[in-house]
Amino acid sequence: MADEITVVTGLAVSNGGREAEMPVNRATYDQTGTDFVCKTQSIGITEEAITKGDIGADNGGLMYVKNLDDTNFVTIHATGETGGVKLLAGDHQVFRLNSTPYATADTAAVEIEYLLLEA
């Protein structure tokens, strides 16, 4: 089979008479295996690995992650990294991995929901 994975993205702004838009884009990808990880995980204020099971995320896996917390943010990053993808309360994101994902909560533990796929 082919194109088992679908990612849909778009972004627009309208503020003070100025507007910009990146239209909705739909991309499909082949899944390199048949396994995936879909779960929630509590993330504390010290760096911890996101559970990935047997998924080979080091080879460019795709990840959807949502911060389920109402107040605090969480950062998804490579181990030891100070930057990364910052998810404010309620934020969600899709991105491609180049290493095993780690996460660190800001002020207090947060719950994240995620789907991790080999791609």
Buried (B, 14 or more C-beta within 10 A) or exposed (E): EEEEBEBEEEEEEEEEEEEEEEEEEEEEBEBBEEEBBEEEBEBEBEBBEBEBEEBBBEEBBBBBBBBBBEEBBBBBBEEEEEEBBBBEBEBEBBBEBEBBBBBBBBEEEBBBBBBBBBB
